[in-house]
Amino acid sequence: QQPVQSPQAVILREGEDAVINCSSSKALYSVHWYRQKHGEAPVFLMILLKGGEQKGHDKISASFNEKKQQSSLYLTASQLSYSGTYFCGTETFGTDKLIFGTGTRLQVFP
Amino acid sequence: DAGVTQSPTHLIKTRGQQVTLRCSPKSGHDTVSWYQQALGQGPQFIFQYYEEEERQRGNFPDRFSGHQFPNYSSELNVNALLLGDSALYLCASSLGGNTEAFFGQGTRLTVV
């Protein structure tokens, strides 16, 4: 039931782009994305509620393909502050519980 | 706005003991969810409270129980502690379901 994220880890230089994928075996109602820095609480990035929906702010955006039960997080022109572990959280129809994925560790170097 | 606050921040307990963790949700939020996060892992859903009732539950034994008070604050109780219960316990609040959840800084529980 836990969504699977790929890749498990990403290493970038400042200014480079990255894509993080989240895949579920269940039909999804929504996908949430969070970033967690070491020793800190997860911080909300965005939520996607509709099939095919795309959202974004600043240089971080995401898409949600409801038919494939997949979501992707796009980070463009990465900054040092983007470093951390990214988690997707998924909600299936009929439940309100958020199940977090396996996580993707992102490191951005100067 | 103080956001989500959890107490205590750190706790050390002995196997077999019982522990109570506390969470105050963000102002205006009525739903509280609890998560257990082991080192290097993603948060694992324990349960969710809404209107003082447990609405959803994850795959955790009955040793894990909770409560929500009329002011929406919540407690997580764990009985008969095991070494494997050592983890960061996170509380998240939201306004209903399917909305953004705000996390507290967590309680680091160590069972020795």
Backbone of each chain as ProteinMPNN parsed JSONL, in Angstrom:
{"seq_chain_A": "QQPVQSPQAVILREGEDAVINCSSSKALYSVHWYRQKHGEAPVFLMILLKGGEQKGHDKISASFNEKKQQSSLYLTASQLSYSGTYFCGTETFGTDKLIFGTGTRLQVFP", "coords_chain_A": {"N_chain_A": [[0.817, -1.194, 0.0], [2.086, 1.12, 0.515], [3.255, 3.905, -1.249], [5.657, 3.898, -3.922], [8.723, 5.471, -4.395], [10.888, 6.972, -6.802], [13.916, 8.343, -8.115], [15.837, 6.694, -5.446], [17.76, 8.301, -4.423], [19.269, 11.439, -5.212], [21.813, 13.395, -6.632], [22.816, 16.649, -7.154], [24.148, 19.501, -8.924], [24.082, 22.963, -8.178], [21.546, 24.679, -9.939], [20.912, 22.649, -11.667], [18.393, 20.322, -12.909], [15.758, 18.192, -11.587], [13.757, 15.216, -11.336], [11.311, 13.641, -9.46], [9.645, 10.68, -8.825], [6.488, 9.172, -7.99], [4.685, 6.363, -7.234], [1.746, 4.404, -7.085], [-0.066, 1.424, -6.153], [-2.683, 1.541, -5.794], [-5.89, 3.071, -6.492], [-5.842, 6.506, -6.624], [-6.867, 9.341, -4.727], [-5.765, 11.74, -4.029], [-2.576, 13.382, -4.082], [0.101, 14.305, -2.055], [2.924, 16.37, -1.543], [5.933, 16.557, 0.294], [8.763, 18.055, 1.916], [11.536, 17.151, 3.826], [13.94, 18.219, 5.975], [17.042, 17.289, 7.49], [16.587, 16.294, 10.797], [14.389, 17.873, 11.124], [10.836, 18.724, 10.915], [8.558, 17.377, 8.455], [7.778, 19.471, 5.663], [5.092, 20.984, 4.062], [4.626, 20.979, 0.556], [2.974, 20.876, -1.828], [-0.371, 19.987, -2.915], [-2.166, 17.719, -4.936], [-5.168, 17.218, -6.516], [-6.767, 16.405, -8.651], [-7.131, 14.3, -11.555], [-4.513, 14.437, -13.844], [-3.829, 16.919, -13.075], [-1.781, 19.782, -12.675], [0.554, 21.536, -10.709], [2.336, 24.287, -9.294], [4.934, 26.241, -7.777], [7.175, 28.89, -7.662], [10.127, 27.413, -8.552], [9.38, 24.794, -8.396], [7.328, 22.198, -9.296], [4.512, 20.003, -9.934], [2.932, 17.03, -11.172], [0.004, 15.029, -11.681], [-1.091, 11.989, -12.546], [-3.938, 10.553, -12.682], [-5.016, 8.262, -13.808], [-2.886, 6.529, -14.099], [-2.082, 6.312, -11.537], [0.082, 7.815, -10.622], [2.518, 10.268, -9.7], [4.572, 13.09, -10.293], [7.307, 15.05, -9.234], [8.774, 18.067, -10.033], [11.814, 19.69, -10.038], [13.332, 22.578, -10.852], [16.242, 24.324, -11.939], [17.857, 23.958, -9.555], [18.385, 24.843, -6.105], [20.595, 25.366, -3.297], [19.04, 25.217, -1.037], [17.13, 23.369, -1.642], [17.905, 20.896, -0.863], [17.313, 17.86, 0.887], [14.99, 15.367, 2.112], [12.509, 14.1, 0.086], [9.121, 13.402, 0.245], [6.317, 11.695, -1.008], [2.864, 11.718, -0.325], [0.016, 9.753, -0.231], [-3.491, 9.57, -0.789], [-6.201, 7.389, -0.785], [-9.356, 6.628, -2.359], [-12.168, 7.055, -0.281], [-10.856, 7.089, 2.099], [-9.188, 9.09, 4.566], [-6.631, 8.963, 5.288], [-3.208, 9.663, 5.129], [-0.717, 8.188, 3.37], [2.66, 7.752, 3.395], [5.356, 7.791, 1.04], [8.368, 5.997, 0.105], [10.45, 7.761, 0.086], [12.803, 10.174, -1.223], [16.067, 11.08, -1.338], [17.553, 14.133, -1.735], [20.376, 15.882, -2.727], [21.965, 18.914, -3.059], [24.715, 20.462, -4.409], [27.192, 23.132, -4.336]], "CA_chain_A": [[0.0, 0.0, 0.0], [2.979, 2.266, 0.557], [3.703, 4.295, -2.592], [7.076, 3.721, -4.195], [9.335, 6.634, -5.003], [12.148, 6.79, -7.522], [14.946, 7.465, -7.565], [15.989, 6.724, -3.992], [18.65, 9.411, -4.087], [19.69, 12.276, -6.326], [22.854, 14.375, -6.325], [22.772, 17.691, -8.17], [24.864, 20.771, -8.777], [23.181, 24.109, -8.246], [21.118, 25.044, -11.277], [20.459, 21.48, -12.413], [16.997, 19.939, -12.719], [15.529, 16.827, -11.112], [12.386, 14.721, -11.322], [11.069, 12.586, -8.478], [8.404, 10.003, -9.166], [5.742, 8.502, -6.921], [3.781, 5.429, -7.891], [0.925, 3.633, -6.162], [-0.815, 0.313, -6.739], [-4.089, 1.788, -5.494], [-6.477, 4.25, -7.121], [-5.557, 7.632, -5.739], [-7.713, 10.528, -4.7], [-4.898, 12.911, -3.992], [-1.151, 13.209, -3.81], [0.715, 15.424, -1.359], [4.383, 16.349, -1.555], [6.565, 17.18, 1.448], [10.218, 18.02, 2.0], [11.986, 17.068, 5.209], [15.378, 18.393, 6.177], [17.547, 16.458, 8.583], [16.276, 16.758, 12.148], [13.243, 18.784, 11.131], [9.55, 18.146, 10.534], [8.208, 17.517, 7.029], [7.145, 20.731, 5.295], [4.179, 20.826, 2.942], [4.969, 21.653, -0.699], [1.76, 21.046, -2.611], [-1.322, 18.886, -2.988], [-2.808, 17.587, -6.234], [-6.434, 16.542, -6.244], [-7.502, 15.927, -9.81], [-6.336, 13.603, -12.536], [-3.894, 15.283, -14.834], [-3.619, 18.263, -12.555], [-0.413, 20.23, -12.46], [0.663, 22.699, -9.839], [3.72, 24.694, -9.096], [5.241, 27.574, -7.281], [8.591, 29.154, -7.829], [10.707, 26.492, -9.543], [8.979, 23.448, -8.054], [5.999, 21.903, -9.808], [4.182, 18.589, -9.856], [1.832, 16.561, -11.992], [-0.697, 13.873, -11.111], [-1.791, 11.21, -13.552], [-4.862, 9.733, -11.895], [-5.234, 6.97, -14.479], [-1.722, 5.683, -13.857], [-1.764, 6.389, -10.103], [1.454, 8.301, -10.537], [2.756, 11.701, -9.597], [5.978, 13.47, -10.449], [7.696, 16.355, -8.7], [9.805, 18.64, -10.887], [12.592, 20.769, -9.445], [14.147, 23.186, -11.899], [17.273, 25.274, -11.501], [17.897, 23.66, -8.122], [19.125, 25.704, -5.187], [21.116, 24.631, -2.142], [17.947, 25.041, -0.078], [16.275, 22.253, -2.05], [18.411, 19.647, -0.279], [16.453, 17.255, 1.898], [14.316, 14.152, 1.663], [11.184, 14.391, -0.44], [8.144, 12.329, 0.42], [4.955, 11.858, -1.483], [1.847, 11.127, 0.535], [-1.126, 9.471, -1.08], [-4.784, 9.257, -0.194], [-7.054, 6.616, -1.675], [-10.77, 6.962, -2.237], [-12.856, 6.501, 0.875], [-10.083, 7.239, 3.34], [-8.529, 10.375, 4.74], [-5.296, 8.794, 5.842], [-2.123, 9.977, 4.225], [0.314, 7.172, 3.43], [3.868, 8.328, 2.819], [6.204, 6.957, 0.217], [9.658, 5.524, 0.595], [11.346, 8.909, 0.218], [13.905, 10.422, -2.161], [17.022, 12.01, -0.73], [18.116, 15.048, -2.726], [21.487, 16.706, -2.253], [22.404, 19.909, -4.025], [26.045, 20.995, -4.081], [27.525, 24.358, -5.089]], "C_chain_A": [[0.869, 1.269, 0.0], [3.417, 2.642, -0.856], [5.221, 4.168, -2.709], [7.61, 4.957, -4.897], [10.613, 6.24, -5.732], [12.615, 8.135, -8.049], [14.993, 7.535, -6.041], [16.836, 7.906, -3.564], [19.058, 10.145, -5.354], [20.758, 13.249, -5.836], [22.904, 15.372, -7.472], [23.783, 18.789, -7.882], [23.815, 21.869, -8.833], [22.829, 24.424, -9.69], [20.622, 23.869, -12.107], [19.006, 21.14, -12.058], [16.897, 18.5, -12.202], [14.044, 16.5, -11.188], [12.297, 13.579, -10.325], [9.698, 11.999, -8.762], [7.805, 9.266, -7.974], [4.692, 7.63, -7.578], [3.035, 4.584, -6.861], [0.216, 2.511, -6.897], [-2.315, 0.503, -6.528], [-4.574, 3.013, -6.275], [-6.39, 5.415, -6.147], [-6.581, 8.742, -5.863], [-6.863, 11.788, -4.726], [-3.465, 12.499, -3.721], [-0.631, 14.476, -3.148], [2.228, 15.271, -1.467], [4.93, 17.147, -0.366], [8.078, 17.108, 1.301], [10.604, 18.028, 3.479], [13.498, 17.23, 5.254], [15.778, 17.641, 7.432], [17.234, 17.075, 9.944], [15.089, 17.691, 12.235], [11.961, 18.045, 10.744], [9.349, 18.266, 9.032], [7.476, 18.837, 6.794], [6.329, 20.534, 4.027], [4.659, 21.624, 1.729], [3.724, 21.927, -1.529], [0.896, 19.801, -2.557], [-1.97, 18.905, -4.363], [-4.028, 16.713, -6.063], [-7.107, 15.932, -7.461], [-6.579, 15.226, -10.789], [-5.777, 14.568, -13.549], [-3.588, 16.672, -14.342], [-2.132, 18.554, -12.441], [-0.439, 21.46, -11.579], [2.109, 23.097, -9.73], [3.813, 26.041, -8.46], [6.745, 27.726, -7.299], [9.127, 28.177, -8.887], [10.394, 25.034, -9.216], [7.544, 23.234, -8.526], [5.754, 20.407, -9.724], [3.017, 18.287, -10.775], [1.242, 15.315, -11.351], [-1.474, 13.202, -12.23], [-2.674, 10.209, -12.814], [-5.043, 8.343, -12.501], [-4.093, 6.0, -14.213], [-1.359, 5.609, -12.382], [-0.312, 6.814, -9.891], [1.488, 9.82, -10.391], [4.246, 11.952, -9.748], [6.184, 14.876, -9.903], [8.874, 16.852, -9.513], [10.496, 19.79, -10.157], [13.517, 21.324, -10.517], [15.101, 24.208, -11.301], [17.485, 25.159, -9.999], [18.795, 24.618, -7.344], [19.599, 24.858, -4.016], [20.004, 24.303, -1.15], [17.007, 23.901, -0.446], [16.728, 20.926, -1.431], [17.496, 19.159, 0.831], [15.884, 15.96, 1.351], [12.893, 14.5, 1.271], [10.291, 13.166, -0.291], [6.862, 12.681, -0.326], [4.036, 11.172, -0.471], [0.606, 10.925, -0.309], [-2.375, 9.155, -0.26], [-5.596, 8.487, -1.225], [-8.515, 6.98, -1.425], [-11.368, 6.294, -0.996], [-12.084, 6.583, 2.171], [-9.51, 8.65, 3.391], [-7.123, 10.207, 5.267], [-4.255, 8.955, 4.758], [-1.015, 8.95, 4.427], [1.538, 7.709, 2.699], [4.679, 7.299, 2.057], [7.535, 6.659, 0.868], [10.705, 6.633, 0.699], [12.414, 8.964, -0.856], [14.813, 11.464, -1.535], [17.683, 12.827, -1.827], [19.218, 15.873, -2.086], [21.921, 17.627, -3.366], [23.718, 20.501, -3.544], [26.332, 22.235, -4.903], [28.331, 24.03, -6.342]], "O_chain_A": [[0.445, 2.334, -0.45], [3.903, 1.784, -1.592], [5.956, 4.312, -1.732], [7.027, 5.433, -5.871], [11.318, 5.311, -5.338], [11.791, 8.982, -8.396], [14.284, 8.328, -5.423], [16.655, 8.45, -2.475], [19.177, 9.55, -6.426], [20.628, 13.848, -4.769], [23.023, 14.98, -8.633], [24.214, 18.979, -6.745], [22.775, 21.709, -9.471], [23.698, 24.436, -10.562], [19.98, 24.066, -13.139], [18.468, 21.603, -11.053], [17.822, 17.702, -12.358], [13.191, 17.385, -11.115], [13.114, 12.659, -10.347], [8.716, 12.724, -8.919], [8.514, 8.803, -7.08], [3.898, 8.108, -8.388], [3.622, 4.111, -5.888], [-0.071, 2.611, -8.089], [-3.121, -0.283, -7.025], [-3.784, 3.872, -6.666], [-6.811, 5.314, -4.995], [-7.087, 9.04, -6.945], [-7.211, 12.776, -5.373], [-3.189, 11.417, -3.202], [-0.888, 15.584, -3.619], [2.744, 14.153, -1.479], [4.465, 18.246, -0.062], [8.607, 16.213, 0.642], [10.071, 18.803, 4.274], [14.237, 16.461, 4.638], [14.961, 17.39, 8.318], [17.573, 18.229, 10.208], [14.808, 18.243, 13.299], [11.998, 16.896, 10.305], [9.91, 19.163, 8.402], [6.663, 19.266, 7.613], [6.818, 19.983, 3.041], [5.047, 22.786, 1.85], [3.451, 23.071, -1.891], [1.355, 18.714, -2.205], [-2.286, 19.969, -4.896], [-3.944, 15.606, -5.532], [-7.934, 15.031, -7.321], [-5.385, 15.522, -10.849], [-6.497, 15.427, -14.058], [-3.134, 17.519, -15.111], [-1.332, 17.667, -12.144], [-1.325, 22.308, -11.683], [3.005, 22.312, -10.044], [2.916, 26.877, -8.574], [7.486, 26.794, -6.987], [8.612, 28.137, -10.004], [11.073, 24.133, -9.708], [6.653, 24.012, -8.187], [6.677, 19.633, -9.473], [2.222, 19.165, -11.113], [1.906, 14.63, -10.573], [-2.403, 13.782, -12.791], [-2.211, 9.154, -12.38], [-5.206, 7.362, -11.775], [-4.307, 4.792, -14.113], [-0.415, 4.907, -12.016], [0.413, 6.235, -9.082], [0.62, 10.541, -10.883], [5.071, 11.12, -9.373], [5.353, 15.765, -10.087], [9.867, 16.141, -9.669], [9.848, 20.738, -9.714], [14.385, 20.615, -11.026], [14.805, 24.861, -10.3], [17.318, 26.13, -9.261], [19.8, 25.123, -7.844], [19.076, 23.772, -3.769], [20.019, 23.254, -0.506], [16.168, 23.51, 0.365], [15.993, 19.94, -1.479], [16.973, 19.95, 1.615], [16.252, 15.514, 0.264], [12.162, 15.123, 2.041], [10.664, 12.05, -0.654], [6.388, 13.816, -0.279], [4.403, 10.174, 0.149], [0.189, 11.833, -1.028], [-2.306, 8.555, 0.813], [-5.672, 8.878, -2.39], [-8.853, 7.569, -0.398], [-11.105, 5.127, -0.71], [-12.586, 6.195, 3.226], [-9.371, 9.312, 2.362], [-6.48, 11.184, 5.652], [-4.396, 8.462, 3.639], [-0.442, 8.847, 5.512], [1.461, 8.077, 1.527], [4.689, 6.112, 2.381], [7.79, 7.018, 2.018], [11.74, 6.447, 1.34], [12.876, 7.931, -1.341], [14.391, 12.582, -1.239], [18.298, 12.275, -2.74], [19.022, 16.487, -1.037], [22.211, 17.186, -4.478], [23.822, 20.982, -2.416], [25.812, 22.4, -6.007], [28.697, 24.934, -7.094]]}, "seq_chain_B": "DAGVTQSPTHLIKTRGQQVTLRCSPKSGHDTVSWYQQALGQGPQFIFQYYEEEERQRGNFPDRFSGHQFPNYSSELNVNALLLGDSALYLCASSLGGNTEAFFGQGTRLTVV", "coords_chain_B": {"N_chain_B": [[0.626, 32.888, 15.2], [1.145, 29.769, 16.542], [1.548, 27.437, 15.236], [1.861, 23.852, 14.886], [2.351, 22.261, 17.903], [4.332, 20.091, 19.857], [4.815, 17.99, 22.695], [6.652, 15.998, 25.065], [9.862, 17.161, 23.723], [11.924, 15.378, 23.659], [12.341, 12.071, 24.967], [13.075, 9.505, 27.227], [12.514, 6.172, 27.869], [11.918, 3.103, 29.672], [11.846, -0.332, 28.689], [8.622, -1.828, 28.668], [7.395, 0.178, 30.048], [4.967, 2.888, 30.066], [3.906, 5.539, 27.894], [3.009, 8.943, 27.261], [2.301, 11.156, 24.736], [1.975, 14.515, 23.577], [-0.026, 16.824, 21.637], [-0.669, 19.92, 20.16], [-2.808, 21.31, 17.895], [-2.508, 23.324, 14.882], [-3.885, 26.595, 14.922], [-7.336, 26.707, 14.323], [-7.462, 24.291, 13.042], [-8.99, 21.046, 12.886], [-8.482, 18.396, 12.761], [-6.367, 15.769, 13.672], [-3.493, 13.911, 13.069], [-1.383, 11.124, 13.732], [1.977, 10.048, 13.431], [4.588, 7.63, 13.066], [8.022, 7.764, 12.788], [10.72, 6.066, 11.829], [14.323, 6.015, 11.905], [15.652, 7.197, 8.916], [13.477, 6.408, 7.458], [10.194, 6.822, 5.947], [7.399, 8.699, 7.297], [5.112, 6.738, 9.182], [1.732, 6.022, 9.178], [-0.246, 6.229, 12.054], [-2.761, 6.764, 13.473], [-5.796, 8.745, 13.073], [-7.549, 11.547, 14.329], [-10.718, 13.026, 14.653], [-13.229, 15.226, 15.555], [-13.118, 14.264, 18.16], [-13.015, 11.548, 17.877], [-11.558, 8.435, 16.843], [-10.803, 8.214, 13.569], [-9.492, 7.045, 11.43], [-7.172, 4.317, 11.103], [-3.896, 3.039, 11.175], [-1.611, 0.28, 10.574], [-0.995, -0.558, 13.358], [-0.435, -1.962, 16.604], [-2.805, -2.568, 19.337], [-1.605, -1.494, 21.516], [-1.007, 1.036, 20.982], [-2.711, 3.916, 21.45], [-5.098, 6.619, 21.451], [-6.297, 9.991, 21.94], [-8.598, 12.663, 21.526], [-9.24, 15.947, 22.456], [-11.874, 18.313, 23.367], [-10.878, 20.81, 22.579], [-9.459, 20.213, 20.366], [-6.847, 19.395, 20.709], [-4.501, 16.681, 21.134], [-3.61, 13.391, 22.32], [-1.158, 10.819, 22.313], [-0.863, 7.573, 23.317], [1.267, 5.018, 24.39], [1.514, 1.767, 25.377], [3.243, -0.742, 27.34], [5.984, -0.572, 26.35], [8.269, -1.306, 23.712], [11.599, -2.052, 22.527], [11.637, -1.551, 19.824], [9.865, 0.496, 19.509], [11.151, 2.822, 19.6], [11.572, 5.893, 18.116], [10.852, 8.768, 16.012], [8.078, 10.594, 16.795], [5.516, 12.017, 15.117], [3.166, 14.621, 14.902], [0.456, 15.749, 13.02], [-1.583, 18.359, 11.858], [-4.696, 19.294, 10.357], [-7.292, 20.869, 8.39], [-9.962, 19.164, 8.315], [-10.012, 16.378, 5.983], [-7.905, 15.582, 3.124], [-6.58, 17.96, 2.739], [-3.868, 20.314, 3.109], [-1.431, 19.236, 5.415], [-0.011, 20.2, 8.468], [2.98, 19.744, 10.145], [4.194, 19.016, 13.416], [7.234, 19.495, 15.365], [7.895, 17.109, 16.402], [8.308, 14.298, 18.693], [11.027, 12.799, 20.08], [11.374, 9.584, 20.879], [13.026, 7.346, 22.92], [13.555, 4.046, 23.694], [14.841, 2.08, 26.183]], "CA_chain_B": [[0.163, 31.511, 15.15], [2.248, 28.943, 17.014], [1.683, 26.224, 14.455], [1.64, 22.615, 15.621], [3.336, 22.089, 18.962], [4.359, 18.781, 20.469], [5.616, 17.875, 23.908], [7.944, 16.678, 25.146], [10.651, 17.055, 22.498], [12.698, 14.146, 23.807], [11.879, 11.243, 26.066], [13.716, 8.197, 27.356], [11.694, 5.273, 28.688], [12.404, 1.726, 29.814], [10.942, -1.356, 28.169], [7.511, -2.186, 29.531], [6.726, 1.361, 30.587], [3.934, 3.522, 29.265], [4.272, 6.916, 27.577], [1.972, 9.803, 26.68], [2.812, 12.279, 23.956], [0.925, 15.503, 23.414], [0.011, 17.617, 20.413], [-1.633, 21.007, 20.005], [-2.859, 21.58, 16.452], [-2.486, 24.701, 14.393], [-5.14, 27.277, 15.171], [-8.351, 26.53, 13.285], [-7.47, 22.913, 12.533], [-9.832, 20.178, 13.687], [-8.089, 17.002, 12.534], [-4.999, 15.472, 14.104], [-2.983, 12.596, 12.686], [-0.117, 10.765, 14.362], [2.864, 9.239, 12.604], [5.848, 7.146, 13.636], [9.073, 7.81, 11.78], [11.991, 5.454, 12.209], [15.461, 6.673, 11.268], [15.841, 6.894, 7.505], [12.236, 5.934, 6.847], [9.118, 7.789, 5.841], [6.419, 8.625, 8.4], [4.119, 5.671, 9.101], [0.459, 6.491, 9.746], [-0.725, 5.486, 13.226], [-4.201, 6.995, 13.449], [-6.275, 10.115, 12.867], [-8.679, 11.92, 15.163], [-11.589, 14.11, 14.202], [-14.392, 15.34, 16.443], [-12.835, 13.47, 19.354], [-13.11, 10.109, 17.601], [-10.568, 7.861, 15.943], [-11.493, 8.08, 12.281], [-8.723, 6.128, 10.593], [-6.097, 3.698, 11.858], [-2.911, 2.302, 10.392], [-1.299, -1.063, 11.044], [-0.303, -0.516, 14.639], [-1.16, -2.76, 17.602], [-3.666, -1.865, 20.282], [-0.786, -0.808, 22.517], [-1.032, 2.438, 20.58], [-4.057, 4.467, 21.564], [-5.054, 8.072, 21.439], [-7.458, 10.737, 22.413], [-8.67, 14.057, 21.105], [-10.013, 16.732, 23.395], [-12.779, 19.281, 22.714], [-10.128, 21.922, 21.971], [-8.781, 19.569, 19.228], [-5.536, 18.859, 21.048], [-4.543, 15.221, 21.094], [-2.577, 12.614, 23.002], [-0.828, 9.481, 21.837], [-0.411, 6.725, 24.417], [1.84, 3.735, 24.015], [1.694, 0.902, 26.548], [4.17, -1.875, 27.241], [6.962, -0.149, 25.355], [9.271, -2.213, 23.185], [12.751, -1.352, 21.971], [11.28, -1.165, 18.461], [9.02, 1.695, 19.513], [12.03, 3.99, 19.533], [11.344, 6.574, 16.838], [10.336, 10.135, 16.086], [6.632, 10.592, 16.679], [5.081, 13.281, 14.53], [1.748, 14.969, 14.9], [0.117, 16.647, 11.921], [-2.958, 18.838, 11.938], [-5.278, 19.788, 9.117], [-8.699, 21.219, 8.493], [-10.585, 18.067, 7.61], [-9.089, 15.565, 5.214], [-7.603, 16.019, 1.763], [-6.01, 19.306, 2.731], [-2.475, 20.289, 3.535], [-1.21, 18.922, 6.819], [1.138, 20.868, 9.067], [3.599, 18.856, 11.112], [4.961, 19.521, 14.546], [8.655, 19.142, 15.325], [8.025, 15.715, 16.794], [8.853, 13.836, 19.969], [11.994, 11.712, 19.896], [11.226, 8.597, 21.954], [14.044, 6.306, 22.99], [13.216, 3.003, 24.653], [16.075, 1.364, 26.539]], "C_chain_B": [[1.326, 30.586, 15.489], [2.447, 27.72, 16.153], [1.377, 25.014, 15.313], [2.735, 22.461, 16.67], [3.199, 20.718, 19.59], [5.214, 18.819, 21.733], [5.58, 16.447, 24.423], [8.703, 16.545, 23.826], [11.471, 15.77, 22.502], [12.236, 13.387, 25.045], [12.649, 9.927, 26.054], [12.902, 7.358, 28.321], [12.326, 3.884, 28.709], [11.36, 0.771, 29.233], [9.846, -1.686, 29.17], [6.761, -0.997, 30.098], [5.673, 1.866, 29.609], [4.343, 4.979, 29.024], [3.074, 7.656, 26.98], [2.634, 10.981, 25.989], [1.655, 13.222, 23.655], [1.111, 16.36, 22.178], [-1.07, 18.699, 20.467], [-1.656, 21.399, 18.532], [-2.741, 23.065, 16.137], [-3.873, 25.304, 14.611], [-6.105, 27.104, 14.0], [-8.436, 25.123, 12.718], [-8.244, 21.997, 13.472], [-9.436, 18.706, 13.6], [-6.628, 16.815, 12.907], [-4.642, 14.052, 13.702], [-1.639, 12.374, 13.368], [0.664, 9.836, 13.446], [4.07, 8.798, 13.422], [6.88, 7.143, 12.527], [10.361, 7.222, 12.341], [13.107, 6.132, 11.424], [15.604, 6.234, 9.82], [14.608, 6.404, 6.775], [11.232, 7.075, 6.714], [8.179, 7.673, 7.029], [5.401, 7.519, 8.138], [2.865, 6.108, 9.846], [0.036, 5.604, 10.908], [-2.244, 5.568, 13.299], [-4.496, 8.472, 13.293], [-7.496, 10.353, 13.743], [-9.414, 13.111, 14.592], [-12.828, 14.085, 15.076], [-14.299, 14.35, 17.594], [-12.959, 11.966, 19.132], [-11.993, 9.662, 16.667], [-11.259, 7.556, 14.625], [-10.806, 7.081, 11.364], [-7.615, 5.54, 11.452], [-5.176, 2.959, 10.91], [-2.652, 0.952, 11.032], [-0.438, -1.047, 12.302], [-1.129, -1.287, 15.675], [-1.958, -1.882, 18.567], [-2.896, -1.18, 21.401], [-0.742, 0.708, 22.229], [-2.487, 2.931, 20.644], [-3.958, 5.983, 21.629], [-6.326, 8.687, 21.96], [-7.41, 12.127, 21.794], [-9.63, 14.787, 22.044], [-10.895, 17.741, 22.659], [-12.053, 20.459, 22.07], [-9.251, 21.449, 20.809], [-7.36, 19.09, 19.535], [-5.648, 17.347, 21.185], [-3.403, 14.622, 21.9], [-2.393, 11.279, 22.297], [-0.281, 8.722, 23.035], [0.151, 5.423, 23.856], [2.106, 2.952, 25.294], [2.732, -0.179, 26.276], [5.236, -1.627, 26.177], [7.96, -1.242, 25.004], [10.438, -1.396, 22.638], [12.425, -0.797, 20.575], [10.365, 0.04, 18.37], [9.855, 2.969, 19.478], [11.924, 4.619, 18.154], [11.011, 8.028, 17.104], [8.831, 10.055, 15.868], [6.17, 11.981, 16.26], [3.571, 13.421, 14.616], [1.531, 15.936, 13.75], [-1.329, 17.094, 12.076], [-3.405, 19.369, 10.586], [-6.718, 20.187, 9.382], [-9.458, 20.192, 7.675], [-9.538, 17.24, 6.885], [-8.835, 16.185, 3.857], [-7.15, 17.477, 1.682], [-4.59, 19.231, 3.263], [-2.392, 20.05, 5.033], [0.053, 19.62, 7.288], [1.675, 19.97, 10.178], [4.234, 19.64, 12.26], [6.395, 19.038, 14.437], [8.903, 17.712, 15.798], [8.531, 15.498, 18.205], [9.773, 12.664, 19.687], [11.906, 10.794, 21.093], [12.326, 7.552, 21.843], [13.639, 5.321, 24.074], [14.471, 2.178, 24.926], [15.762, 0.138, 27.399]], "O_chain_B": [[2.36, 30.604, 14.822], [3.442, 27.017, 16.325], [0.715, 25.126, 16.344], [3.92, 22.526, 16.345], [2.09, 20.238, 19.827], [6.189, 19.564, 21.83], [4.581, 15.751, 24.239], [8.226, 15.879, 22.907], [11.679, 15.154, 21.457], [11.799, 13.978, 26.033], [12.846, 9.317, 25.003], [12.631, 7.773, 29.448], [13.158, 3.548, 27.866], [10.158, 1.032, 29.281], [10.101, -1.81, 30.367], [5.633, -1.133, 30.573], [5.513, 1.354, 28.501], [5.037, 5.58, 29.844], [2.242, 7.069, 26.288], [3.426, 11.708, 26.589], [0.511, 12.796, 23.499], [2.23, 16.598, 21.723], [-2.229, 18.424, 20.777], [-0.624, 21.781, 17.979], [-2.858, 23.925, 17.009], [-4.892, 24.621, 14.501], [-5.747, 27.324, 12.844], [-9.377, 24.798, 11.994], [-8.173, 22.139, 14.692], [-10.004, 17.867, 14.299], [-5.764, 17.599, 12.511], [-5.392, 13.111, 13.962], [-0.861, 13.308, 13.557], [0.103, 8.965, 12.781], [4.511, 9.491, 14.339], [6.648, 6.587, 11.454], [11.002, 7.809, 13.212], [12.856, 6.752, 10.391], [15.668, 5.039, 9.53], [14.681, 6.026, 5.606], [11.404, 8.147, 7.293], [8.167, 6.644, 7.704], [4.893, 7.375, 7.025], [2.932, 6.516, 11.005], [-0.033, 4.382, 10.774], [-2.931, 4.551, 13.196], [-3.611, 9.325, 13.364], [-8.361, 9.488, 13.883], [-8.811, 14.072, 14.114], [-13.408, 13.024, 15.306], [-15.275, 13.689, 17.951], [-13.003, 11.196, 20.092], [-11.544, 10.422, 15.809], [-12.183, 6.745, 14.568], [-11.462, 6.359, 10.613], [-7.163, 6.169, 12.409], [-5.628, 2.328, 9.954], [-3.384, 0.529, 11.927], [0.714, -1.48, 12.287], [-2.359, -1.272, 15.635], [-1.816, -0.66, 18.61], [-3.458, -0.38, 22.149], [-0.477, 1.525, 23.111], [-3.366, 2.405, 19.961], [-2.883, 6.548, 21.833], [-7.276, 8.011, 22.357], [-6.34, 12.692, 21.569], [-10.703, 14.28, 22.372], [-10.693, 17.997, 21.472], [-12.561, 21.046, 21.115], [-8.4, 22.195, 20.325], [-6.737, 18.442, 18.694], [-6.742, 16.802, 21.334], [-2.375, 15.259, 22.129], [-3.336, 10.695, 21.762], [0.656, 9.176, 23.691], [-0.431, 4.815, 22.958], [2.828, 3.411, 26.18], [3.051, -0.484, 25.127], [5.362, -2.393, 25.221], [8.428, -1.992, 25.862], [10.296, -0.213, 22.327], [12.882, 0.283, 20.2], [10.114, 0.551, 17.279], [9.316, 4.068, 19.342], [12.157, 3.957, 17.143], [10.902, 8.465, 18.249], [8.371, 9.509, 14.865], [6.401, 12.974, 16.95], [2.818, 12.465, 14.428], [2.337, 16.842, 13.533], [-2.201, 16.285, 12.393], [-2.597, 19.83, 9.781], [-7.287, 19.893, 10.433], [-9.582, 20.34, 6.459], [-8.339, 17.373, 7.13], [-9.46, 17.177, 3.481], [-7.328, 18.134, 0.656], [-4.168, 18.208, 3.801], [-3.178, 20.589, 5.812], [1.065, 19.63, 6.587], [0.927, 19.5, 11.035], [4.731, 20.753, 12.091], [6.737, 18.271, 13.537], [9.993, 17.171, 15.613], [9.104, 16.392, 18.827], [9.351, 11.655, 19.122], [12.309, 11.162, 22.197], [12.521, 6.951, 20.786], [13.409, 5.701, 25.222], [15.085, 1.644, 24.002], [16.674, -0.588, 27.795]]}, "name": "protein", "num_of_chains": 2, "seq": "QQPVQSPQAVILREGEDAVINCSSSKALYSVHWYRQKHGEAPVFLMILLKGGEQKGHDKISASFNEKKQQSSLYLTASQLSYSGTYFCGTETFGTDKLIFGTGTRLQVFPDAGVTQSPTHLIKTRGQQVTLRCSPKSGHDTVSWYQQALGQGPQFIFQYYEEEERQRGNFPDRFSGHQFPNYSSELNVNALLLGDSALYLCASSLGGNTEAFFGQGTRLTVV"}
